[in-house]
């Protein structure tokens, strides 16, 4: 069975870490990832850019674009897509296309990635 | 170290906590001392008891109580806080934590920033005060960054505080117009701080990266408070994009590497991704401003994977927009660099001719003029201009760069180097 492990922490605290502290933290996590990869258990890994770069697309008859991250507590994270886009504009268009196709309520939160590894181990 | 997390939590909480303490005590020194006291206690108790549920709320409560105790001891008459706030710290902390996200809180931090970036203060004092109070740098660290003695920096900060007290920034919730005014003043100081680090105005080192990093931290803080302000997105994007090139801007000997000669593989790809996302997001608002336009220019450079791919025509248009928004000979000079790429050195030279007088003491004017003349094969006049630039260099790196150009001019009379001093 596949699991997604979602990371939560205070952006303000992580944002005040020095480059060295951040590199040390990432290094410790990478050691674990290496082990998982060797066991063939590691899928994609991504780090997101700060929430200040986020845009939210609320689904609806006419999709609405809002600055900022998703902030509704009455809806839950159900899944995600990773898409390659040249600009934020293209990413918004892509999300709108998905919104039209889904026809359901809810929202898509767009978060540009800081780093991405596809991790080919999983089929 | 084991207490690293305490330091990180305190650093993250600092602007919010000091801002709240400033509102309560209406005096910068008292707020600062209260916060220091709370930090001391945090270092004593957090490693033992673990982190509080909300570190910011904890620091505000403890700082507030410590300051009240202190005022009481000194026999000052001050209104005391409600008894339940003093007796049951835990409940009060929870209550406070719940209020932290309110608009009041945002006004608190903006007020703190505005107090430090007050337009009545000279720029150097604004920057020093913001670094001391908001970023929490020590006087010694700030003194080092500005290459002045510690005593002189201490005096600068004390003087700034005195002027602030005299300026009497009101503590009521600001009107929308007042809020916009404060936001603009704070943004301007952050911009100055960034530039001071990006291109040092004096001293031995050409870049002072810690100043850039502090500026980025403050810009991000402001953006957190005002996540839908396109100019604040633009300011943050601008700082992040410029800073992304930091490690490629100097060679191993500390010499300047021009933008077109930089190893673009050494640019910080993560920072560029962040900056591009922010500027894209800002431009959707269709409310352009000087920071956004400058960020858009930086973005066009960042998007070019090779120097030859640079969209100079786009950059030229953006500089023309910037000239309209904020007319200045320095901006025209920058546009001339783009013009030289699009229309050739003669057109650029014609554009900067009228700038000779307003920019008579400006290093980059003579640097660009010399480079353009050189491209046109007018070597004698180019040499004169390079010599003028040399006399106006602010840092050894700038001087060394010009000397290098002069050497090249002597050896290889026909070499066509790129225009201007863009790094």
Interface residues (C-beta under 8 A of the other chain):
Chain A: X10 X12 X13 X15 X16 X17 X21 X49 X50 X52 X53 X55 X65 X67 X68 X87 X88 X89 X112 X113 X114 X115
Chain B: X4 X8 X9 X11 X12 X13 X217 X220 X223 X224 X227 X228 X233 X236 X270 X273 X274 X276 X277 X278 X280 X281 X284
